[in-house]
Amino acid sequence: MTHVVTEQCVHCKFAECITYCPVACFREAGTFLVIDPDECIDCGNCVEACPADAIYPEDELPPELMPALEWNSRLSAELPLATTRVVPLPDGEEWRGKPDKWASLPTEQAPGVLLE
């Protein structure tokens, strides 16, 4: 099993989760993070650390957030490793809790999009 970053990370990217991850399983995009499911050891440290409540254990993922499972898996293969030097976005607090953040992403980063 893995943990899953959901759309509440989009445009927030507070990055506290990275410092609590013992195996460096986070990958970084411009406005969000994802978890590499092949690297996650399911410790749960990131869930407690995330101020945006954007991370769930896979088996507790709400039905409306199920696209996040594919999203994390696909993008983690393409994105660079996130390090403790990630700088949170300056307007992250303004985005916290807003709905439908996935719609604000470029098409190639949206859940459910298969790249060729």
C-alpha positions as CSV (number, residue, x, y, z in Angstrom):
1,M,0.0,0.0,0.0
2,T,1.0,3.6,-0.4
3,H,0.0,7.1,0.7
4,V,-1.4,9.4,-1.9
5,V,-1.2,13.2,-2.4
6,T,-4.5,14.7,-3.5
7,E,-5.5,17.8,-5.3
8,Q,-5.4,19.9,-2.1
9,C,-1.6,20.0,-2.5
10,V,-2.0,21.8,-5.9
11,H,-1.0,25.5,-5.6
12,C,-0.2,25.0,-1.9
13,K,2.9,22.7,-1.8
14,F,3.7,23.6,1.8
15,A,6.4,20.8,1.8
16,E,6.4,19.9,5.5
17,C,5.7,16.3,4.5
18,I,9.1,16.0,2.8
19,T,11.0,16.5,6.0
20,Y,9.1,13.8,7.8
21,C,9.5,11.2,5.0
22,P,12.2,8.6,6.0
23,V,12.6,7.3,2.4
24,A,12.4,10.3,0.2
25,C,9.4,9.2,-1.8
26,F,8.1,12.7,-2.8
27,R,8.5,14.1,-6.3
28,E,8.1,17.8,-7.1
29,A,6.2,19.6,-9.8
30,G,6.0,23.4,-10.1
31,T,2.9,23.7,-8.0
32,F,2.4,20.4,-6.2
33,L,4.1,17.3,-4.9
34,V,3.3,13.6,-5.5
35,I,4.3,10.4,-3.8
36,D,6.1,7.6,-5.7
37,P,4.1,4.5,-4.8
38,D,7.1,2.3,-5.4
39,E,9.2,4.1,-2.8
40,C,6.5,4.8,-0.1
41,I,6.8,2.6,3.0
42,D,3.4,3.5,4.3
43,C,4.7,5.0,7.5
44,G,2.0,7.8,7.6
45,N,4.4,10.5,8.8
46,C,3.4,12.7,5.9
47,V,-0.3,12.6,6.7
48,E,0.4,14.2,10.1
49,A,2.8,16.8,8.7
50,C,0.6,18.0,5.9
51,P,-1.1,21.3,6.8
52,A,-3.4,21.1,3.8
53,D,-4.8,17.7,4.7
54,A,-3.8,16.6,1.1
55,I,-2.4,13.2,1.9
56,Y,-4.3,10.0,2.5
57,P,-3.5,6.3,3.0
58,E,-4.5,4.5,-0.2
59,D,-7.2,2.5,1.5
60,E,-8.8,5.6,3.0
61,L,-8.9,7.7,-0.2
62,P,-12.4,9.1,-0.7
63,P,-14.1,8.0,-3.9
64,E,-14.0,11.5,-5.4
65,L,-10.2,11.6,-4.9
66,M,-9.5,8.2,-6.5
67,P,-7.9,9.8,-9.6
68,A,-5.1,10.9,-7.3
69,L,-3.8,7.3,-7.2
70,E,-3.2,7.3,-11.0
71,W,-1.9,10.9,-10.8
72,N,0.7,10.1,-8.2
73,S,1.9,6.9,-9.9
74,R,2.1,8.5,-13.4
75,L,3.8,11.7,-12.4
76,S,6.2,10.3,-9.9
77,A,7.9,8.5,-12.8
78,E,8.5,11.8,-14.6
79,L,9.2,14.3,-11.8
80,P,12.4,14.9,-9.9
81,L,13.0,14.0,-6.3
82,A,11.7,16.6,-3.9
83,T,14.3,17.6,-1.3
84,T,14.1,19.5,1.9
85,R,15.0,22.6,-0.1
86,V,11.6,22.8,-1.6
87,V,10.3,26.3,-1.2
88,P,6.6,26.5,-0.3
89,L,4.5,28.6,-2.7
90,P,4.0,32.2,-1.6
91,D,0.3,32.1,-2.3
92,G,-0.3,28.7,-0.8
93,E,-2.4,29.9,2.0
94,E,-4.8,31.6,-0.4
95,W,-5.3,28.2,-2.2
96,R,-5.7,26.1,0.9
97,G,-9.1,24.3,0.9
98,K,-10.2,25.6,-2.5
99,P,-12.1,22.9,-4.6
100,D,-11.4,21.7,-8.1
101,K,-7.7,22.5,-8.1
102,W,-7.0,19.7,-10.6
103,A,-8.8,21.8,-13.2
104,S,-6.2,24.5,-12.9
105,L,-3.4,22.2,-14.0
106,P,-2.0,22.0,-17.5
107,T,-3.6,19.1,-19.3
108,E,-0.5,16.9,-19.2
109,Q,-0.4,17.1,-15.4
110,A,-4.1,16.5,-14.8
111,P,-5.3,13.2,-13.4
112,G,-6.5,10.6,-15.9
113,V,-4.4,11.9,-18.7
114,L,-2.2,9.2,-20.3
115,L,0.9,10.5,-21.9
116,E,2.2,8.8,-25.0
